[in-house]
Amino acid sequence: MHTRWEREEIENILEQLERGYYPFPGYRFVREDEKIKVLGGGASAWVYEAESTKSQKKTFAIKVLGFSDLFADSEMFRREISNQKTTAEYAKYIVKIYDYVELLVWMDTDNRVVDVQKREDIGDNNTDLSGGDLRNVLNMNGTNADNGDIRMMRLQFILMERLTPIYKKLRFDDCEVFPHELTGYNEKEVLKLARDICTALAGAHSNNILHRDIKPLNIFYDYEKEHYKLGDFGIARATSDGTASTIMYTPGYGAPEVVSRQVKRYDKTADIYSFGMTLYFLLNNMKMPEKSKIKSDMSDEEKMTVDVKPCNCSDEFWRVIRRMISYDPSDRYQSVDEILTEVDGMLINGTVGYQKKHKYIYVLFGVAAAIWGTILMGISFADSFELSLSIFTCIVLALATIKGVKILGGKKTAMMSFLILIAGIVGYMCDGLNAAELGWVICLFVLSGKMTLID
């Protein structure tokens, strides 16, 4: 049996399966330069781009496991699917799974596919399916295969939404980061990522599911909806009480109690630690923290404690991350809801190093708003007051109101600011703006002014 499959061999087998309408009827692999388009690959799985045979408007991803000694058994495979699909029902920030299948594939010595069966059609998981009982199996290419030269392998396929991973390793220790807002080590964008992934983890933890492998490679960006999603529940664990005992982690992201096996069971605070290290990595020029020189007389806590702030991190965000990666699980946040509260507070208040630096601008805008509001209130209650707004002024007011609503919803508003500017200029050129109209416009701009400046 192969210990290492070459890419050409894998794609040859996938093309044969595709001709037999496997793994998913109604879907086919996308070609690029006449080869199946690869989205990514690792020690245990390959991911390929796919499309519907009925419409090419939307693309998908097919994850393939089995071309490795590290493939999951049937029970683990179904558990991964169940965990991710169950959690996705509660959190829109988790990668969606549309379908899955496990195939038993028999091949001859030339890697020609002889026979294929779905796993649920076989029956008992312990049945010996080595190919020894096959007799005169018809080859998919139209020839008979000799029973003695047939071998069987188990392949597992997951059809899921096609998203862009935020981090991709390249050669020579280089990397690619998506979206581009993250490449500039934008703390506000990392805060948005933190909010979305915390929401995903809240959905998992509420179902007593521990992810156990949170890292940049398992976080994806949805360009259409402009938010981040958590994926790859391959080693996630559904528990009865929210704790687990098996040792699973990625070096650098594993919690101290898991890595050093100090406790018999660990809980969701291990996920919180891993996510804290992920945030640290994103704010530290895509580098893990540099540990102090380790001495033989140091305790485990001294060796694994991170006390150096990331390069591109504000003091307030560092306070949150530092607590997330505390050595002692009891010193960390005990739920992601606590982290969400902190992150939402920083996003709403604009505390990303900008607000404090420009706090006098907000004071100036606040004073201006108060003055205009007082004047307009006095005018509005005057007996002779009559307010008449032009169509362009109404458009400006409506757009400004929509902008404020979008800000409260955490949406991007740069385009709304542009539309308000255009409508204001056109209105001024066509009708002009009297003092009362100008005052109302300024008041609404002030209400959303904080985010307008940041946009």
N, C-alpha and C positions, 0 to 999 in steps of 0.2 A: 504494500500500500504506500501511496505517496506520503512523504513527510513534508514536501514543499511543492505546491502547484505554481507553475508559471502562469502569468496573465493570459498568454495566448491559449494555453490548455483550458483554463477556466472559461474563457469566452467561447471557445469551440464547443464545450459541453452546453453552455447556456444557449447558444444558437440552435443546437440540436433539440433542446427542450422546447425552445420557442416554436420550432416547426411543428411540434406535437401539441401546441397551445398550452404549454406549461411556462412558468408556474401559475400565471393568472390569465384565464381566458378573457379576451377583451382588452388586454394590455400587451405592449411590445417594448423591447428595449430601444432606446434612441441611439442612432448611429452618428458617429463623428469620424470623418475620414475613413468610412467603411468599417469602422470598429465600434463595438459597443462602448458608449460613453461612460467613463468611470467618474464618479463623484468623489470617491475616497476609499481608502482601504487601510487595514490594520492587521494585527496579529490574528484576529479571530473572524473578521468579516470584511466583505467588500460591499460597496454601495454603488449602484448604477442608476442612471437616469432612465425613466420610462415614460410612455405616453399612451393615451387611450387609442384604440384602433378606430374609434368613431369620431374623435375630435383631437386635434393637436394643439388646441388653445392652451391647455394646462398640462404641465409636466409633473411627474411623480418621482419617487425614489423607491428602489427595490434593494433591500438589504439582504445579502446572501451569506449564510453561515454554513459551514461544513467542509470547506476547502482548507481545513486546518485540524490539528489534533485538539484544538481548544473549543470545538463545537459543543453546544449545549445538548444535553439529553432531552428527550421529548417532554418530560415533566418540567424541566427548567425553561424550555422554550415556551410552553403554554403559560407558565407562570409569568414570564416577562411580558407576554402579550396581554394577559389579564390585568397585570398591575398597571401597564401604561394606558390601556383602554378604559379601565375603571377610573383611574385618576383623571383622565382627559374629560370625563363627563362632568367633573367638578371644577376644572380649571382650563380656561381657553389658552393658557400659556404653556401647554404641554403638546409636543409634537403628536399629530393625529395619525392613528393607524387605521387603514381602510380594510385590509384583508391580510391573511397570513396562511401559509400552507407548509407542511412538512412532506417531502418526497423521498421515497426510496428509489434510488437509481442504480440499475445494473448496467455495467459496461464491460466491453471486451478489453483485451490488452492494448488495442489501438485507441482506447478512449471513445469508442463508438457506443452510443447509448443503445442498449438492447431492450430494456423494459423500464417502465416507470409506474409507480403506484403511490397514491396518497397514503399518508401514515394512518389515518383513521380507518382506511379500508383494510388494514392488515390484521387488526385485532390485538391480541395480547402483546404488550410491550416487550415481553421477555422471549418472544418467538425468535428462533434462529433464522435469520434471513441472509445468510452468507452467500446464497446462490447455489448451495450444494444440492437442493432438491429440484432445481429447475431442469426441465427437459425440452430440448429443441425449441427454445424461445425464439420467436420471430424478431429479427433485428429491425429497428426502425428504418434502416436504409434498404430493407427488402431482402436480406440474406439471413441464413440460419447461423446461430453462434454456438460454438462448442461449449457445453456446460462447464467443462474443466477450466476454461479460460475466463470465466465470468466472475466479476467481483462486484460487490454492492457498497454503496456509500449513502449516507443520510445527508440530505441537503434541506436547509430551512430558509424560507423566504418570507419577508415582511414587506407589504406594500404600504407606503406611508407618504405623507405630504413632502414635497421637495422644498427644502429650506436651505439657506446658506449658513454654514457653521461660522461663528464669529472669529474663530481662530484656526489657522491651517499651518502646519509645520512645512517648511521648505528645506532645501539643502543648505548646508553650511551654516546651520543654526539660525537661518533666516525664517521669517514667517509672514503670513498675510493676515490682516485683521479686517473684519467687516462688522457693521457698516463703516463708512469713512469717518463718521463722527468719533468712533473709538480710536482711530489711528492717531488722532491728535491728543489722546489721553484726556478727553473731555470729561470732567468729573460729573457734570450734569447728565451726560449720556450714560455713564456708569451707574448713576443713581437710578435712571430709568430702567436699566437692565436689572438692578437690584430689586426694584419694585416688582417687575414682571416675574422674575424667577422666585422671589419670595412668595408671590401669589401661587405659582405652580407648586412649590413645596408645601404651602398651606393645604392645598388640595390633596397632596400625597399623604402628608402627616395626619390629616383628619381621617384618613382611611387606614391608619396604622401601617403605612407603607414607607420604608426607609429606602432612599435612592442609592446611597453608599458609593456613588461614583460621580460626584459633582465636580466638574472641571471645565475649563474653556472649550475643550473639544466636544463637550456634550451640551453646549448651549448654542442655539440657532437664532437667526434673525429672519423675521417675516417682513419682507419689503412691502408687500401689499397692505398689511395692517399696521406696519411700523411698530412692531413690538417683538420682544424676545421670548423664546420658548425653550423649555427643558426637554431633552430627549435621552435616548439610550438607557432604558430601564433594565439592561441585560443582567445586572447583578443586584437589582433592587429586591427587597425582601418584604413580603406581606406578613405582618405579625398579628398576634392576637392581643398583645399588650403594648405595642410600640417599641419593643426592645428586640435585639438580635444578639447572637453569640458568634456566628461564623466570621472569620477575619477576611474582609474584603475591602480593598482600598487601592488608590493609585498613589505611588510614592510622591511625596511632596504635599499631597492634599488630605492624607489620612489623619484623623484625630489622634492625639497622643495615646489615649486609652485604648485605641484600636491597634495602633502600630506596635506599642510595647506590651499589649495583651495584659494590661494591669487589672482589668475587670472581666468578670465572667460574661456580663451582658452590657451592651451600650444602647443608647437611645437616639432620638432625633437631634440631640445636641452635636452628635458626630457629623450629621449633614450640615448643621450650622457652621461647624468648624471648616469643613471642606469648602463651603460657599464663601466663607470669610477669606480663605486663602486664594480663592478664585478672584475675588474683588481686589485683593492685595496685588495679585499678579497683573491685573488689568491696569492698575494705577501706578505700577512700578516699571514702566517701559517693557512690559511683557517678560519680567524676570521674577524669579522666586526670591524671597527675602534672604539676605546674606546673614548667616548666623555668626555670632561672635566666635572667636577662637575657642574650640572645645578642649577642655582640659580633663584629665583623667579623674580628678577629684570633684568634678561637677556632678550635680544631681541630674536626673532625667529632666526635671522641670527646667533647670537652667539651660540644658542643652537644647530644649525644644521651644523655649520661650522666644517670641518675636517682639522686639522692643524698638525697632527702627521704622519710622514712618515711611510709607511709600513716597516715591519722588514727586508724584502729581496729586497729592491728597491734601485736602484741607484738614485743619485740626478737628473740626466737628465730625467729619466722616471718619477720620482715623480713630476717634473715640469709639465709634460704632464697630468698626472692623476689628479693633484691638480686643474688644470684649467678645466678639464672635470667635476669635482665635485664641482665647484664653486656654492655658494649659489644663486647668481644672474644669471639668464639665459643669460643675455647679456655679462657676463664675461667668459662664456664657449666658446669652439670652436663652430662656427656657422654651421659647416658641418663636416661630418666624413672624407671628403676629406682632410681637414686640419690635422686631426689626422693621416691619412694615410701617409701624407708627413713627419710628425715627426717620425712615427714608421719606415717607410722605411729608413729614414736617419740614425736612430740608428742601424738598422739591417745591412745596407750596410757598415757603418763606424765601425761596431763592438763595438759601445759604450754601452757596458753592463758591465762596471766595469773592463774589461780585457784590452782594448786598452790603456787606460790611465796608468794603472799599469805597462804595458810592452811596453810603447812607445819607449824606447831605442832599443828594439829588432827590431822594424820596421825601425828605423833609420839605424841600422846596416845592415839589409837586403837591404834597399834602396841604401846605399853606395856601397855594394857589387854588386848589380845589375848594378849601374852606371859604376863601374870599369870594370866589365865583358863586358858590352855593348860597352864601349869605345874601349877596346882591340879587341873585335870581329869585330867592325866596321872597325878598321884599318886593321885587317887581311883580311877581306872580300874584300877590295878594292885593295889589293896587286895583282900585275900581276901574281905571281906564286901561288896564292891561288886556291885551289881546294877542295871542301867540299864533302866528301863521308860519308854517314851515314849508319850504320849497321841496319839490320831489327829491332833489339831490341831497338835501339835508336829511330827509327821512331815510334815504338809502344809507348815508353815513351812520346815522344813529342805529339802524338795523344791523349793519355790519359790525359796528362796535359792540353791540349787545351779543351778537353771535360769537364774536371774538372772546368776550368775557366768559361765555358758557364753555367754549372750547378750552380755555385756560383752566377752568375749574375741573374739567374732565381730563386734564393732563395731555391735551392734544397740542400739536405744533400749530402756531398761529402766524408764521411769517407771511404766508400767502394772504391771510386776512388783513394783516397790516398793510400790505401792498394795495389791496383792493380799496381799503379805507382811504389811503393816500390819494389814489386815482380819483375816487368819487369826490373827495374833498376839493381837489384841484379843479375838476370839471364843474362842480357846483359853484365854486368861487368865480370861475371864468364866465359862467352863464348867468348866474343870478346874484352873486355876491352873498355875503353872510352878515346879518346884523348882529349886534352885540349879544342879544338873547340867544340866538341860534349858535353863535360861536361859543357861548358859555356852556350850553348843553353838550356840545361836541367835546369841549375840553374836559368836562366832568366825566364823561364816559371814557375818554382816553385815559384819564387819571386812574379810573377804576381798574383798567388793564395795563396801565403804564409800566408797572414793574416788569411784567413779562415782555412788554413791547421792547424795552431797552435790552433785555437779554436776547430776544430774537435776533 
